[in-house]
Amino acid sequence: MPRGKGWDTSYHSVPQPIGLVTTDGEQKAAKASGSAPTSRMSEAEFEQGKKEMEREAFVNRQRAEVAVPETPEYYRNQNVIDSQATQAASNEALRPKSVSKSKAAGKPAKMHIPVSKGGQQLSINYVWLGSNPLGALEKFNIYSWKTLGHKVNIYTHPFAGASEHSEVTLGLEMGDASVFSLSNILAADDKEIGEDNPKVHLSDARSILLRWLEAIPKDEKPLIEHIFNMVDLTKSYLGGTQRGIVLDMKVGPSIHLQDYAASFDRYLISYTRGGNTSGELPENQCIGTMQETEDLRKGYAQRFNNKVKGLAEESPEEAWFNQITGYHGRSYKQIRTWLDVATKIPSGKAATTNEFSVSEPGIPGHGPFRVFKRASDQTNKNSGKTKPAEVKSLANDVLAKELSDCGGDQAFFDKAQVAANLLPS
């Protein structure tokens, strides 16, 4: 047998009968000389070979190196008897099988397509309210997006009278992300004009959000209901006014991102995941469109603003976040040009296979994003909490299987590795 690339040649060859292929693969035929045997062994040679084979088999079984067939007739009848042939016969258990294709010959593993290699660039819009720096998971997701070449914007507002955030106060370096003051954005948007400008159509939502931001205590952290109200209202406001996709900071890219990227230009996207909304309405962990015109954002802005303006006089310390999520879901579906990426494939048809399945804590997710949190881990539920070890293990899998060989930005990949190492376990 010719030695193919990758064969292990560390084992000793078994005794070589006359007239068979030798270890160098060349046919050797003994010349007939009188009554001397040529292609057949004498009985004495056979018995000697049998003893040697049995001893070799015993030694190899003890050493767990390579199993040699125990029946000596195998060697009498075979015309290939090389150490590699013996090892191959052992591996196949001497049963005839079709040769399986190597990984290289099969379907290649799916890889991320970074922007530098032709992937479509996205703008990812995150919200960070509070005075703390970002945690390890938030940094991991930011660096994952940046490894692939996407833009990351963070809209921030500090608590307890702290100074406005910068890259440094968030624990980032210059160039890691673009950091914006939410209050400054809202003040600037208040001066916008134009019938087709979605910022004009979200005037009530903007007024409510500004009032809720100003109601943050100067010397202590706001109530959790106050925080959730502001976060959910901010996400819908940005989804209706900023080009890009608004995501929770526990959300990063999945391997299917570029399959969906073109649809972000045509649809307003969101997803259903936690099962907290009635009528299968989408949740606001994901809102937005990459559409260059304002058509979809304007339609969403008009509908959402009409619903949320009823909260104009309400206290931010009461729980309004479930209602705000419902306002988002109904406004989103009223647009009609929408795509629920958790249940639909890029064409807009319902997902019927696991083609776009995504590994997540708990049950798998679906679509272009990965959520590092169990779908059942919600503020109004008490079961299915996410374990830190699940998140850390998943982050390491993402690094090894999805980002390491995609050809993305190595500097940001290195930062993602550092962030993953800092995740609690």
N, C-alpha and C positions, 0 to 999 in steps of 0.2 A: 504494500500500500504506500503510495507516495506520501510523504510527510507534508501535510498542509500547514499553513501558518497557524500557530497557536497550539500545535500538538505538544504535549508534555513528553520530553525525551529523557526524563530523569530515571525511569525504571530500567532494570537490566533486561536484555532480550532473553527470551526463553530459548532452549536448545533448538538449533536450526536443522531440520531433517534435510536429507539429500534431495535435490531436484525441486526445491521450493524457492519462492522469492525471498531473497535475503534482506537484511535490514536496510540496505541501500536501494532497495526497490528493483534490482536488476535480476532477471531470470537466470538461474544457474542450473544447467542440466548436466548431470554426470555422464561421462562417456561410457558406453558398454565395454567391458574388458573381460572376456572369457565368461565365467559364470558369476562374476561379481554383480551384485544387485545394482540397478540403475535408479529407476523411479520408485522402487519399492524398498522398504527397509527389511533387513533380515529379522528373524524372530528374536535373535539375541539383541540386536539394536533396538527393536521395539520394546522388549522387556526393560532394557536399560533406560530407554527414553521414558517409559511409563513410571519407573521409580523416581527419575529426576523430576518429572512433571508433578507427581503426587507430593514429593517433598517441597517443590516450589510453591504449589498451591497451599500447602499447610503453612509455610512461612509467611506467605503473603496474606493469608486470612488472619494470621496472628498479628501481623503488622498493619492490617487494614489498609494496605496500599492498593493492590489491584487483584481482583479475583481471576484465577486461571481456571479454565474448564477442567473438571475432575475426570472426564472421560477421555482417555488417550486417543480413542478413535477419531476424536475431533482433529487432532494434529495429523493423523494419517490421511484424512480425507480433504483437508483444507489445503488450498494452494497459496494462502497468505498467512504467514506466521511471524509476525513482527511484534515487537513490544507494544507498538501503537495499536496494532490490530487486536492484540489481547486485551488492552485497556478498553478499546471501543466495544469489543464483544461483552466485556464485563458490564460496562455502563448500560448497554442495551439488554442486559440479562439474557443474551443469546436468543432473544425473540426477534423475528423479522419485523421491522417497523419502517414506516416511511421517514425519510430524513426531514426533520423540522427545519424551518428557515431560521436563520440567525436574526437577531434584532435589527441588524443593519439592513436586511432584506425585507423586513416587515414595514408596517406603517410607522413613520417616524413619530416620536412623541410631539404633542402639540406644544408650541413655544409662544411666549409673548412676542409681539412685534413692536419694538420701541419706535419712537418717532424718528430716531436717527436711521432706521432701516425701512422707512416708508409707512409707519403707523400714523394714524390720524391723531393730531394733538387735541387734547381736551383741556378745558379749564375746570378745575375742581375747587368748589367753594365750601369752606368749612366755617363753623361758628364756634367761638370760644369765649364764653362769658365767665368772668371771675378773675382773680388776681394771681392765681397759681401758674407756674410754668406748665408746659405740656408734659404728659406722662410718657412712658416708654412705648405704649401701644399707639398713641397719637403720632409720635415721632416715626415709629415703624411704618405706619400707613403713608405719612407724608413722604418719607424717603423711598417707599415703594413706587409711588406715583412719579417721583422725580427720577428714579432709576430708569423709568420708561420714557422720560422726556416730557411729561405733562406739566402744565402750569398749576400751581397750588396757591390759592388765596385764602387767607384766614381773617375773618371779620370778628373783631374783639371788642369787649367792653369790660373794664375792671370793676371790682367790688370795693366797698369800704373806702372810697375816696382815693384809691391808689392811682398812680400815674398811668397814662395810656401805655398799652403794650407795644413792644418792638420785638424784633427777632431775638435779641439778647434776653429780654425778660421772659420770653416763652421757652428759653433754653435752646434756641436755634442759632445758626450762624448766618451771616449775610449771604443771601442767594438761595437759602433753603426754601423760602416761601415769601410771598408778598403779604404784608400785614397791614390791615386797614382798621381805622377807628370806626366802629359802627355808628356812634353818635355823629361823627363828622360826615359820614356817608348820608345819613338821614337828613342832616341840615342842608347838605348840598342838593339832595334830591328834591327838597321842598321848594327849590327855586326853578325846577324844570318846568318847561311848557311844551305844548304840542298835543294835538288830539290823538296822535298815534303813539305817544310816549307812555309806556306802561307805568312809569313813575308817577305821572299825573293821575292815573286811575287808581293808585294805591294810597291816596292822600289820607283816608281815614285810618287805614292800617298803620301808616307811618306815624300819625298823630298819637294813636294808642300806644305804639311801641316806644315812642319818645317819652310819653308820660310814665310808662312802666319802668323805663331805664332811670328816669329822674327820681322814681320812688324807691330806688335801692337805698337802704340805710347807709349812712356815712361812716358808721363805726362798728358795723357787724354784718355778717353774711345774711342775705335775704332768705326768706322761707323757701323751702324746696318747691312749693307750688308756684311761687313768684318766679323762680328760676325756670321751671319747665314752661310756664306761660311765655316768658320772654324768648326762650330758645325756639319754641315751636312757631311763634309769630315771626321771629327773625328768619327762619328757614323759608317760610312761605313768601315773605317779603322779598328776600334775595332771589328765590326761584322765579318770581314775577318781574324782577327788574334787572337782573344780571345775567349776561350770557354765560352759560356753563351749567354744571350739575352740582346742586347743593347736596352734601352728604353729611351724615353723622360722622364724627371723627373715629368711630370704631369700624368704619367701612373703608376697604381698600380695593384694588383692582383684582379681578379674577382673570384666569387664563383666556377667557372668552371675550375680553374687552373689545378687541378690534373687530370681532364678528358683529358687534352691536354698534360700533362707533358711527358708522354712516347713518344709522337710524336716528341717532341723537340730533342730526340736522333736520329731520323731517317731523319728529314727534316731540311732544311734551312727555317726559318719562317720569315714572314713579314706580313703586312696587308695593305689593301686599305681602306681608311676611308674618307679623306677630299675631294676626287674627284678632285684633282688638277693635276693629271697626265693623260697623254693621253693613250689610249689603255688599260685602267683599270690596269695600272702598279701599283704595291704597293708603298707606301710611306716609308720613312726611319725613322718613329717614332718607329719602331720595326724591329730589324735585329738580326739574329744570329742562332746558333744551340748549343745544348748540346752534340753533337756527340763527342765521345772521340778521334776518329781518326781525321786527318786533311783533309779528302777527300772533304767534302762540303766547308769548309773554303778555301781550296786551289782553288777549281773551281771558287768560287766567287771572290777570290783575283785576279786570272788571268784575268778574264773578266772585273772586275771593273777597274783594273790598266790600261788595254789597252784603256779604254774609257777616263779616267780622265787625262791621261798624256798630252792630248792636252791643258790642262790649265797651263802647266809648266811655261809659260812666261807671263801669264795674271795677271793683278792687282787684289789683294784681295779686293779692295774697289769697284769693280764692282760686280753686282749681278750674281753670278754663282750658287746659291743654287738650283734653279729650275732644272738646267742642271745636277747638282750632284745627285739630287733626281731621275731624269730620268736615269742616269747611273746606279744607284742602282737598279731601277726597271727592267731594261733590263738584267743586269747581273744576278739578282736573278732568272728571268724566264728562262734564258739560262741554268741554272743548271739543270732544269727539276725536280729534287728532292726537291720540295718546297711545302710549305703549307701557304696559305693565311688565317690566323686565323680569319679574319674579315668576311670571306664569306664561309669558309669550316668548317665541323665538324672534330673531331680528326682523323677519318678514311681517310680524304682527299676528301670525297664527298661534294657536294654543300649543304649548309644549306637550308633546306626547311621548317623548323619549328622554333619556338621560344625557343627550348629546351636549347640553350646556349645563350639566350638573357641576356644583361647586362644593368643595369640602369646607365645612364649617363646624363649629362646636355643636354637638348634638346631631340632628338630622341634616343631610346635605341641603344646600341652597341651590339657587338657579340664576343664571344670567351673567352679566358683565361685572358684577361686584361681589365682593366677599365680606360678610359681616362677622367680625370676631366676637360674636356673642350669640348664645342660644336664642332661637326665635321665641321660646317660652319664657325667657328671662326678661320680663316686663315689670314696670313699676306697679301694675295692678294685678300681678300674679305672684304666687308664693312658691311655685314649683319650677323645676328645671333650671336652676341657677347655673351660670357659667363658672367653671373652675379655672383658676389661673393656670394650672398645668395644661389644660386644653388649649388655651390661647398661646402659651409659649411653644408647645409642640407644633401647633399649626403654623405659627410664624416661622419656625425653623424648617418645616416642610416647604413652605412657600419660597424661602431663600434657596433651598437645595434643589427643588424640582422645577421652579417656575422662573426664578430671576437670575440664578447664577450663570447660566449659559445663554442668556437671551441677547447678549451684545449691547446691553444698556449702559448707562453711565456708571462706571466703576466706583467713582468717588461716593456717589449716593448709595450704591449697593453696600459699600463698606460701612456707611453710616447706618443703614438698615440692619446690618449684622450687629453693630454695637447696641442699637436699640433693642433688638431681639434678645441679646444677652442680658439686658437689664430687666426684662419682663420677669415678674415674680413667678415662682413655681410651687 
